[in-house]
Amino acid sequence: MKNKLRLSIIVIIGLIVGSCNKRMCCTPPTANFIHVKSGITEWDLTAPLAQVINDSLTLVGQGKEENLLVRIKFNGTGRYVLTGQQLKYYKTIGGDAVVVEYIAEPGNESVLNIHTYEQDSKTITGDFVMNFIKSSRYWDNQAYPINFGFNSGTFKIQLAK
């Protein structure tokens, strides 16, 4: 009986020590982020999401009342020029009522650069410059500028599975 008890205690201690070692071996995943700079203002869009469906990459980020949406035909790393509806930015009140919407400004280049695409971890990193013009639906809303831009931005996002 004593031998069975000793053996049980040794097995339990071994399991505890073994499970601790497994947790220590792994590096915690780096959090997803989209960091935006517009003029002298900088902020991070929370809970960014990126997903590839067929050959299209959709990148989404939200601030308190700011929302960014990018859609491209995804070919891995490279430079993607964004036009028209491929790029949207909109502001809300209370997170749901859209008060103004912007799209890529024609003639003022918006670019998304994907520098790395790690296929094992499904992670993309890169930077961007984005120029917006108010969409025709909200043209009369004088409370917001006709155009503006993000003069720099960076991102690291793990693609949704």
Protein Blocks (a to p, Z undefined) as FASTA:
>chain_A
ZZmmmmmmmmmmmmmmmmmmmmmmpccdddddddddehjbccddehiacddehjaccddd
ddfklccddddddebjaddddehjlpccdddehhlacfbdcdddehiacddddfbdcfkl
opacddddddddddfklmmmmkbcfbdcdfbdcddddddZZ
